[in-house]
Amino acid sequence: AQSVTQLDSQVPVFEEAPVELRCNYSSSVSVYLFWYVQYPNQGLQLLLKYLSGSTLVKGINGFEAEFNKSQTSFHLRKPSVHISDTAEYFCAVIRGGSARQLTFGSGTQLTVLP
Amino acid sequence: DAGITQSPRYKITETGRQVTLMCHQTWSHSYMFWYRQDLGHGLRLIYYSAAADITDKGEVPDGYVVSRSKTENFPLTLESATRSQTSVYFCASSESNPSQQYFGPGTRLTVT
């Protein structure tokens, strides 16, 4: 079975500081990787995805993530955060093969402080 | 462009009652999904559908029933609601799999 681990449940950071949200997955087969963001009382919105190709993926709102196969990680980064980035962030994985179900991590609450 | 909608947005029901949550998408996406979101668990897949009349179980299917007679609709029924089914339910759709999933706004269900 595959699992997704988001190492930090809460990350407070000051405005304009850099941030990294960590995500590790367990899978012995090929994977497809996603980061979603959820603002309060809303559904999830895709930030970025890795399906194949370049391991450095750029998404919306200045976020990027790097797929590291050897470390089975897909950490999300932003060089300078804004108050409006305050939200919950979910890492998710689809394992290659017939099942292809999306498995989510438990989420990281990012709080940007003024 | 309505996208993907869910109804109702909020629902309070009693233990043992049947409840149906509706999901409708306007993109003609092949795949549709139902998730529940609980604190500390992220989102967990309940059921999914690859096309009309094709459904399959996800991680937590017990106590739920789905159907998909039309591509655009994917209702989720709790046949006899229990308190453990109090949660926020999200519907999603995607054009293919694996691909980006588009999420609805969610239904907050409380079972008393």
Interface residues (C-beta under 8 A of the other chain):
Chain A: V4 Y32 F34 Y36 N41 Q42 G43 L44 Q45 L46 K49 L51 F90 A92 I94 R100 Q101 L102 T103 F104 G105 S106 G107
Chain B: F33 Y35 G40 H41 G42 L43 R44 L45 Y48 G58 E59 F90 A92 N97 P98 Q100 Q101 Y102 F103 G104 P105 G106
